[in-house]
Amino acid sequence: MNESNKVSFAEKSSTEKPSAENLSAERPFAGGVVSATMFSGATFDSREVKPGMLFVALKGEKADGHDYIPQALEKGAAGIIDGYDELDRVAREYRRSLKAKVVAITGSAGKTTTKELVKAFLSTVGKVHATDGNFNNHIGLPITILNCPKDADFLVLEMGTNHPGEIAHLCDIAEPDCSLITNIGTAHMEFFGDQDGIAREKGVVLERAKEFGVVSNENVRLGILREMCHGEFIEADPRQEWLAKALEGVLPGDHNLSNACLAFALAERFGATREGCAATLSGFSLPGARWRISEKWGVTFIDDSYNANPDSMIAALDTLMKTPCDGKRVAVLGDMFELGDKSLELHKKVFDHAMALKIPLVIGVGEMSSQCLCHLAYKELKTLKKKFRVDVSAGDLVLLKGSHGMHLSELIED
């Protein structure tokens, strides 16, 4: 192995070594370079370094992590991982040292929700470490692995993709034992051509899963996914009544019921029970702006603006119509990104659906959304912000839904 490919470890005197207290979750370095070295996790943010952690020095568009190596070492970093290739290698080697069953979750929509449900359900039968938020890319996934405790029973990894080959790369690192696909929709159509292309990209998690894969029996590309699965192929019923009852008042909507049914189908294989999983849903909540309910001006807001694609937009609109309110329902819909040359067509599909539902006030925000059939249209969010207060009244129920980059949450920020 070339010296340039090694993980660099700082020389420390006996008085500078991390304390046993700080290394309470110690994990041996499995990269084969310094086998006796212990580390307590990894981060690419030098501000988050704690004694015993690995600092991942990456060169990005705006900053070069190598510039922060001195600060990381001063904070007690156990070593430096140099670059993306080395991050992949170290994470892969560490993953192979774990006893945890590795679960890979992907899909066009609902990945984070389903990951959180899988995490909750598996916690009834063992210790779980999972992706934080939607930290699901070529940086987030290996760092999630490196932060997994050695005594974890399950490692639940969310995998995102917007270009062909990305799921294969993540699976090369994670080497999943089992996998789950939420759905095959139209997200990132720009880069995959059609839904068959999306299915083949997502389906790699089924090819790579050593034991089994879980999909909905209503998946629109069930045939392609079945052919791709090399382990046991589990077709879950997405309409289980007992879970629908358990989700009441927690996660509304048929799409969330489907997510929960998939999560249970996976967790059940490891011994989870209906009773145990239903109990975990009491007080369950999602991270970030995912169906986050708040009140302002006497108006109830549903902030579901963390991410969006045509399928999740339509699901959110259907759920809005089933949610009780004292006033009128309002849908503030922002642009969806990475839809390619079918972008306007897909935006119009969403807005036509909203209008067909007879939502009293549909507001479009953004270059694409402002070209669609709706009641009010704004190319820029700042224009809507100036008059939004007069468009809503006490008792109204307002859905905010769009791609994260549209910043719709700003409508309810002080």
N, C-alpha and C positions, 0 to 999 in steps of 0.2 A: 504494500500500500504506500502510495506517495505521501511524503510529509504534508503536502498541501491538502490532502484529503482527510487528514486526521482531525479529530476534535481536539482543540487546544485547551489544556488545563493549566490554570495559574499555579505557580509555586506558592505554597503557603507555609508559614511557620506553624509550629504546634499551637501557638497562641492565637493564630488567625483562622484556624479551622472552624467551620460552623459548629455550633453547640448541638448536643444531643436533642435539646428541646426544639431547636429549629429544624432538625432532621427527623422529627417524629414519624414522618411518612417517607422515610428513606427508600430509594429504589436503586439497585445496582446498575451501573452503566453497562449496557449489553452490546455496545458497538464493537467490541473486540480490540479497541485501542488501549484503553486503560481499564482493564476489567475490574480492578479493585475499587475504582472510584465510585462514590455514592452521589446521587443527586436527588433533589426533592421537587422536581418539576422543571418546566421550561417556559420561557417567554421571549418574545421579540421586542418587547418594550422595556428599555433599560430602567424606566421609572418603577416597574413592577418587580424588579429583581430582588429576591430575598436570599440570605445566606444559604448556600447549598444548591441553588437553582442553576440550570444551564441558560446561558444567554444566546439567542439565535440571532446572528448578525446577517441581515439581509439587505441587499441594495434595492431600494424602491425608486419610484418616479420622483418623489419629493425629498427623500432622505436616504442616507446610507448608514445602516446599522453599525457598520465597522467604526464609524466615528464615535460611537458610544461605548465601545469595548472598555475603555479605561473606567468609565463610571460604573459599568456592570461589575468589573473586578473589584472596585472599591467597595461595592455593596455586598461583596462576598460570593459572587458567582463561582460555581464549582468548575465551570468550563465554558468554552465558546464553541458554538456550532457555526461553521463558516459556510454560508450560502445554502441555496435551495437543494442542491444535490446531496449535500451532507446531511441536511435536515431529513430528507427522505430516507437516507440510509440508516441513520441513527434511530429514527422512529420505527422503521421496519424491524430492525434488530431488537429493539426494546419490545415491540409488539410480540415477537416470537418468544420472549421470556415470560410473558404474562400467562396466568392460568385462566384469565377471563375469557368467556365466550364473546366474540366480536360480532356485533350486529350492524349491518349496513342498511341505511334507510335513504331512499331517493324517491323522486316523483316530480311531476310538473307543478303540483300545488299541495300544500298541507304537510310538507316535510317536517317543519319544526314542530307543528302541533302533534303530529304522529310520534315524533321522537320524544317529546315530553310525555306523551301517554305511555309509550313503551317503557320509558324510564320509570314512571310511576308504577306501572303494573309489575315490572320486573323487581322493583324494590320490595315487593311482598314476598319474594323468595330468595333474595340475595342482595349483596352490595353492588351498587351500580355507579359507574362513572360515564358521563355522557357529554356530547358536544354542548358547549356553552352558547346559548342563543342560536344563531345560524352560522356558527364558525365552521363552515363546511367546505372550504376550498383547499387549494394546494398548500396553504400556510396553516390554516386553522385545523385541518384534520391531523397532520403529524404532531402538531403541538398538543392537541387534545390527547393523542396517544401517549405522549411523553409525560403528561400530567396525570395519567391513570395510576392509582395506587396499586401496589403489587398484590394486595389482598382483595382486589375487586373481583366479583364473580362475573360481571357483565360490563362490556365496554360498548356503548351505543353511539354510533357514528353517523351523523347526517352527511350526505354527499350531494353537493350541488354541481351543476354543469351548465355551461352555455356554449360549449364548443365540442365537436366530436373528439373522443379520446380521453376526455377528462375523467370520466368515471373509471375507465381502465387504469389510469394513472393512480387514482386514489385507492383502487382495489389492490394494486401492486404493493402499496404501502400497508394497507389495513389487513389484507388477507382474511376476509370475513368468513365466519363460520355459518352465518345465516343472513338472510336479507329480506327486505320488504320494499315494495313499490306502491306508493299511494295511488297514483293514477298516471295516465298518459294524456296530456292535454296539448295545448298549443303554445306554451311558454318557450321562448327562444327559437321560435319557428324560423327566424332569420338565418340561423346557422345549421339547421337540420333538414330543411327542405319541406318535410311533411311529417305527419304523425308516425308513420312507419320509421322514419329516421330517428325521431325522438324515442320511440319504443326500443329500437336497437341500441341506442346509447344508454338508456336507463336499464335495459335488460342485462347489461354486463354484470350488474350485481347478482343476478341469478346465475349467470355462467360461473362466476367466481366463488359463490357460496359453497362451502364444503358440505353442508348438511341439508339445508332446505331454504326455500324462498316462499314468501307470502305475497299474494296479490288478491284483489277483489274479483269475485266471479262475474262482476259487471264491467271489468276493465275493457275498454274499447279495442285494445290490441292483445286480447287474451291469447290468441293463437301464436303470435310472434313470441310472446313472453314464455309460453309453455315450451316452445321449441328451444328456447335459449337456456332454460333451466337445466343444470346438470345434476342437482340434488333432488330431493323430494319437492314436488310442486303443490303448494297448498292454496286452494281457492277459497277465500273467506266470504261468508255471507255478510254483506255490508248493512243489513237491516235487522239486527238482532234486538228484539223488543226489550229484553232485560237491560241492555246497555242504553237504549233510548230513555228508559225511565231513570237510570242512574245519571244520565247527562242533563236531565231537566234542570234548568236554572244554572247550569255550569257552562256547557258549551252547546249553544243552540245550532240547529241546521243539520240537514241530511248529510252534508259533506263532513261535518265533524263526527256524526254517528258512524260514517264509513271509516273515518280515520281510527276511531276507537275500536271498531270491530277488527280491523287489521292488526292493531296493536295487541288486542287480546288474543287473536289467533296465534301470534308469535309468542307472547308471554305464556300462554297455556302449554306450549310445548316444553317449557322449563318448569312446569309445576304450579303456575299461577291459577287461582280459582276465581270463579265469578264473584263470590262473596268478598274475597280479598281485594279484587280490582275495583269493585263497586265502592268499597269503603275508601279507597285512595282518592276517589273523585270528589269527596267532600272537601271543599276549600281549594280545589284545583284551579290554577290560573296559568296563563301563558305569558312568556316574556315579551317585552317590547310592545309595539303598537299592533297587537293582534286581538281583535275584538275586545278592546279595552274600553270599558264603560265609565263615563264620567258625566258630571252635570255642571252646566255653566249657564247663567242667565235664566235658570229654570228650564233649560233645554237639556235633554239627554242625548249625549253623543256616543256613538259607537266608532271608535278609532280603530280601523282595520287597514291602516295605510302603510304598514311595514313593507308590503310587497303586493304585486297584483299581476294577474294574467287573465285572459278572457274567461277561463273556467272558474277561477276563484271570484272574479267580479260577479258573474251570474249567480254563483252559489250565495254570495253575500247579499245580493239583491233579493233573492228568494227568501233568505232568512229574515231580512229586514221586514218583509211583508208579513211574516208570521209573528213578529215581535210586537206585543201590545204597546200602545201609546195613547196618551190623552189628547194630543193635538194631531198635527199632520206629520206624515213621514217625508223626509227629505234625503235625497241621495246626492252627495257631492262626489263626482267621479273624475279622477285625474287620469292623465295619459298613462298608458302601459308601454314599456320600453322593449326593445329587441324583438319586434314582431316582423321585421323585414318588409318586403314589398306588399304584404297583405295587411299591414298595420291599420290603414284606414278602414278596410273591410271588416276587420275584427273589432275595431272600436265601434263601428256602426252596429255590429251585431249586438254588442253589449248594451248600447244606448237604446236600440230598438226593443230589446228585452225589458229594459227599465220602463220605457214608455208603455209597452204592452201590459205591464203589471199595474199600470195606472197609478204610479207613485205621484202624489200631488205636486212635488217640486223636484225636478231633476236638473242638476247644475253640472255643466261640463267645464273642466279646467285643463288648459294645455293646447298645444298646436293641433293635435289630432282630435281631442274631445270637443273642441270648440267648433269643429266641422260636422258634428253629429246632431241628430234630432234630439232636442232637449228644451227645457223651459228657459234656462239662462245659460249663456256661454261666455267664457272668459279665456283669452289666450294666456293670461298671466295671473298667477295666484294673488299678486299684490293688488290687482284691480278688484278682485272679489273681496279681499280682506277689508277694503274701504267701505263696503256696503253690506257685508254679510250679516251684520247684526240686525238689519231691518228685514232680512229675508226670513228670519226664524223668530218664533214666538214661544213663550213658556208653554210647556206641555208637548212640544214637538220632539220627534225622534229623528236624529240626523246620523246618517252613515257617511263616514269619510273613507274612501277606498281609491287607491291608485298606487303607482309605483313609488317606492321610497323616495326617489329623487324629486318627486313633485312636492314634497314637504307639506302635505295637507294638514298635518298635525299642528302647523303654525296657526291654523284658524282658531284653535282653542287654547293657545298659549298666551300667557299674560305679556 
